Amino acid sequence: MNWIDGGTGFVSVQGKDLEYGMWGADPKTAPTIVLLHEGLGCVALWRDFPKLLANATGFGVFAYSRAGYGQSDPADLPRPLDYMTREAEDVLPMVLDHVGIQRGVLLGHSDGATIAAIYAGSVVDHRVRGLVLIAPHFFTEPQGLAAIAEAKTAFSQGDLKARLAKYHKDPDNAFVGWNDAWLDPGFQAWDVAEVIDYLRIPTLAVQGVEDQYGTLAQIDEVETRSYAPVDVVILPDCKHAPHLERTEKTLAAVAEFIAHLERLESEQVAVA
């Protein structure tokens, strides 16, 4: 992949063209932060966070839209209820290979945070040295399912579809694929928290106190189950998107976490 700061393009994975954007340093010259978006997100909906992140850390930043989102090809519907695990184990490894990442961090938001954790707990990849999990979820909660049901009403009766159409070329594919899976009766038993037991890299977990899609029990799960170090940042007056609602605080936390990773890396090199 020809890395260009501010560049965009498409990468083909499993027969789907997936859009991407890149910011900052080339993977050959600096580590890379790979962004994994939320259940209704895409490259554009990260807004200016990727550029700010590249400036704050000195790392390159790469974001892609999963199938069904943004300008990527539509997803095959209905989505299987284990769609996050499939994304982590089947798609993400190929994306990372295309990027040419040599060393870096996975930063995910919501569904993307879950995908990042599943990848780190299921796939052996020594290129990934740390995780940033923003508003992750590992199991369903009544509060979150209720909010997702409200989103269905907003899509069918309100202006949510029109708002999504500004960012997704097929808003029905994006929304229905996500919403139908979460509201499927079989999804109430969904629980992937076991992957936390297999994490062996440092993690930063960030969540807003007023997150409407998940309680702090999700963060507690990471703290109590991970064998690797876990840093936690809980932001008051913040809902489900800390990187957009409390951008400065989130950037500072991520930059500090990455600086600590780099110090650890330097110490390990010195010892070697």
N, C-alpha and C positions, 0 to 999 in steps of 0.2 A: 504494500500500500504506500502510495506517495503522500507523505505527511506534509500538509500545508496548514499553517496557523490560520484558523478561521475557515478552513476548507470544508466542503460538504461533498457527499456522493452516495453511492449505493454499493452494498456488498451482497453477493448472492450466497445464501445459506439454505440448504435443504429445499432448493427450488424456489425460494422466496427472495425477492430483492428488498433489502432492508436499508433504510436511509441512515446516514450517520453525519456527525459533525465532529470537528477536532479543533482544539485550541492549545496554544502554548508549544512547549518543546517536543521535538521528535522523540519517539521511543528509543532511538539510538543514542540520544544525548542526555536523557533524563527519564526517571520513572514515569509511569502513566497512571492516572486515575480513570477508571472505567465507570461511567454513570449508568445505572439501571433504573428506569423510570417507574412510576406508580401505575396502578391499574387502568387509569385513563390518561396517562401521560404520553409524551413523545419527545423528540429532540427539542422542538420549539418551546415546549412547555417548561423546560428548565430555565427559560428566559435568559438573563445575563449571568446566572450562577456559574456556568462552566468557565466563562472568561474570567470572572472574579476569582474563581478557585485556582485557575492556572496562575494568575498574578500573585495570589496569596501564598502559594506553595512552591512555585518554580517547577512544578510537575507539568507534563502534558495532560490534557483532559480529552477523553473520547466518550461520546454518547451515541447510542443508536436507538432507533424505534423498533420495537418488536413487531412481528407480523400482526397486522390488524390496526396498527397505530400510525399516526402521522402520515407520512407519504410512503410508507412501506406497503408491500403487497398485503391484501386482505388475509386474515387468518382463516383456517378451515374451521367452520362451526358445526355443531357445538364444540366448545373447548372441553377437553377432558378435565375432570375435577382435579387431576394432578398436574395441571398445566404449568405450574411454577417449577415443579420438579423436572418436568420434561425440558423446560427452557434452560434450566441450570445444567442439566446433564447432557443434553443433545445439541442445543444451539449455542450457548455461551462459549464452550470450548472452541468452536469453529470461528466465532467472532474474534476471540482473543488471538487466535492464530493469524487471522487476516490482518489484524491491527499490527502484529509484530511486536506485541508487548514483551519486554524483557524482564521487567520488574515493576511492580506497582501495587495498587490498592483498588478494591472493588467498593464503590459507594452506591448504595441503593436506597430508594425511597419507597416505603409501603410494599407493594408486591415486589418491587425491585430489590428492596432490602432482604426480603424473604428469599428471593432467587440467589442473591449474593451469599447468604448464609448457607443455603443448600449446596451451592457450588463449593464453598470452602470446606463444608463438612462431608462432602461426598466425592469430590474429584481431587486427586493428588496433582497439584500444580504449584511447584515451588516458586513460580514467578509472582504469585499473589502473596504479599507480605503483610497485608492488613485489611481490615474490614471497617467500613463506616456504614452503620445501619440506622437510617432515619425513619422513624415510625414503622418499625418492622412488625409483622404479625406471624405467629407460629401456630396459632389455634384460633378457632372462632370464638367470639364473645357476643352475647345478646345485643349489646350496645352497637357493635360494629355492624351486625346483620341488620339492625333496625335502620341505621344510617344508609346502608346500601339499598334497602327497600324504599327509603325516601328518595334516593337518587333515581330509582326506576320511575317514580311518579313525576319527578322533575323532568325526566327525559321525555316521557310520553305526554305530559300535560303542561309542562312549563317551558322555559327557554334553554334548558340544558343542551338539547340537541343542536340548537342554533349556535350556542357557544362552542360546542365541541367541533362543529363543522368548520370553524375558523382554523383549526389545527390538524384535523384528521380528514383525509380525502374520502373516507367512508365511515362517518360517525356511527352509523348503525352497527357495522362490523365491530368497531372499537367498543362501543357500549354494551351491546348484547353479549358479545363473547365474554366480557368480564362479569356483567351483572347476572346473567343466567347461571354461570358457574357458581357464584357466591350464594345465590338464592335457591339453588338446587337443594332439595331436602337432604340428599346424600352428603352435601358439603358441611353440614352441621357437625359431623364427626371428624372433619379435616383437622389434622394435627401433625406438624412436621418438627416439633420441638426437639425430637431426638437428634437432629443434625447438630444441635448446639454441643452435644456431648463429644463430638468429633472435631471441634474447632481447635486448632493448634497455632493460631496466629492472633496477634492483638486485635481487639475490637473496640471501636467507639460507638456507643449507642446513644442516639439523640431522640427525644420525644417532647412534644408539647403537653403541658398539663391538661389542656382542654381538648385533646385529640378526640374527635368524634367517632373515629373508626376503631379505636383500641385503647385499653386502659394500661396503666403502668405495670400490670401483671406481665405484659409482653417483655418489658425491659427486665423485670425481676427474673424472668426465665433465663435470659442471657446471663445475668450476673451470677445466678446460683448454679447454672449447669456448665458453663464454659471452664475448661481447664486452663485456658490461656488468659492473659490479663484483659480486663474489661474496664474501660472508662465510660462513665455515664454522665450525660448532660441533660437535665430536665429543665425545660424553658417555661416559665409562667406566661400567662396571657398569650398562649400560642396553641393553635389547633393542629391540623394534620400535616402541615407543610412548613416545618421550621426553616428550611432553606429559603423560602419565599417570605414568610411572615416575620422571622427574626434572622434576617440574612447575616448581619454583622456578627451576631453571637454564634451562629452556626459556622460561618467562615473561620472565625477565631478558634473555635473548638477543633475544627478539622485541621487547620494549619498547625495548631499546637500538637495534635495527635501525630500528624505526619512528620513534624520536626523531631518528635520523640522516636518515631520509627527510624528516621535517618541516623539519629545518634546511636541507636542500638545496632544498626547496620554497620556504622563506622567502627564501633567497638568490636563487633564480631570479625570484621576484616583485619583490625589491628591484632587481635588475638591469633587469628589464623596465620 
